[in-house]
Every structure is written in C-alpha cells, then in structure tokens.
Amino acid sequence: MSSPSLNDPGRWAEHKVLLLLKARGWTCLAERWRCRYGELDLVMAKENGVEGRLLVVEVKSRRRCGLDGWGAAACHVSKLQRLARAMDCWRMANPWSAQWSLELVVALVPLPPNRKPVRWIRVVDGVNRPG
C-alpha cells in the first residue's frame, strides 16, 4: 500500500496514525467506515490474552496549532454524539464485537513541515449517549 500524499492531508494523517498503531500491535478492522450517522476514521483491534480491545480513532490534522488546539476543539459534544451513534452502528454490523471493550481516542496529527509528535486524547469509555 503506497503512502497517501499531502495533497489529501486528512488521508495522509489517517495513514500516519494507522502505521503508528500497527507498530504497537493493533490490527485495522476498518478505515473510513460509514453509516448514516457519520464516519469512523479507523477501527482497530488488539487481543490481550482472553480479552479483546477495540479502538475507534478520530483523526484531526492541522498545519499549525491554532485556536482549536491542533483540531481538539473540532471534537465538540455534537461531534462526539455522532461518533457514539456511528460506533453503535458499527457494533450492530459486527455483533461479535459485543464482548470486546471499546474505546474512542482522538489523534491530533501535526502536518509537515511540523515535526511534533501525534497527540492522543482519550475520550471516556462508552462515550455519553444522547438521551
């Protein structure tokens, strides 16, 4: 698989995060998975002995740190609610995953020429579901 170019910075950032997680032992189950509620950038899996873990990664990329803190502010409450609904849809489409823990993280990826590392923000397990 060839590396995406910076002409598509979002795809480039997703690919960078994918490679980082694969190097840490994660397996990619889905990239840019879509349902009516939105898109999950990456769905990753890792088995820890008897248990399995699922990681949904929302990737944000910026050329510089602006008022939104490398994209962190883009993950506001309504965005997290849409992600929670999309995660529920993914689980329904993959019923085997009900036994696995599920976590949502946001990866903040500085784009070149910036050489800062990827910042990870863990969102509370089981993201607050809308009422």
Residue pairs with C-beta under 8 A, 6 or more apart in sequence:
3 12
3 15
4 11
4 12
4 14
4 15
5 12
6 12
6 111
6 112
9 61
9 63
9 111
10 59
10 61
12 61
12 111
13 59
13 60
13 61
13 107
13 109
13 111
14 31
14 32
14 41
14 42
14 59
16 109
16 118
17 41
17 42
17 57
17 59
17 107
17 109
17 118
18 28
18 31
18 42
20 118
21 28
21 42
21 44
21 55
21 57
22 28
25 46
26 44
26 45
26 46
26 55
27 44
27 45
27 46
28 42
28 43
28 44
29 43
29 44
29 45
29 54
29 94
30 40
30 42
30 43
30 90
31 41
31 42
31 43
32 39
32 40
32 41
33 39
33 40
33 43
33 86
33 90
34 40
35 85
35 86
35 89
35 90
35 93
36 89
37 82
37 85
37 86
37 89
38 82
38 83
38 85
38 86
39 86
40 56
40 58
40 83
40 86
40 87
40 90
41 57
41 58
41 59
42 55
42 56
42 57
42 59
43 54
43 55
43 56
43 57
43 90
44 54
44 55
44 56
44 57
45 52
45 53
45 54
45 55
45 100
46 52
46 53
46 55
47 53
51 100
51 101
52 99
52 100
52 101
53 100
53 101
53 102
53 103
54 97
54 100
54 101
54 102
54 103
55 102
55 103
55 104
55 105
56 83
56 87
56 90
56 102
56 103
56 104
56 105
57 104
57 105
57 106
57 107
58 75
58 79
58 83
58 104
58 105
58 106
58 107
59 106
59 107
59 109
60 70
60 71
60 72
60 74
60 75
60 106
60 107
60 108
60 109
61 71
61 108
61 109
61 110
61 111
62 68
62 70
62 71
62 108
62 109
62 110
62 111
63 110
63 111
63 114
64 110
64 114
65 110
67 73
68 74
69 108
70 108
70 109
70 110
70 119
71 106
71 108
72 106
72 108
72 121
75 106
75 121
75 123
80 104
80 123
80 127
80 128
81 127
81 128
81 129
81 130
83 104
83 127
84 104
84 127
84 128
84 129
84 130
85 130
87 102
87 104
87 127
88 129
90 97
91 97
91 98
91 102
101 125
102 125
102 126
103 122
103 123
103 125
104 122
104 123
104 125
104 127
105 120
105 121
105 122
105 123
106 120
106 121
106 123
107 118
107 119
107 120
108 118
108 119
108 120
108 121
109 118
110 116
110 117
110 118
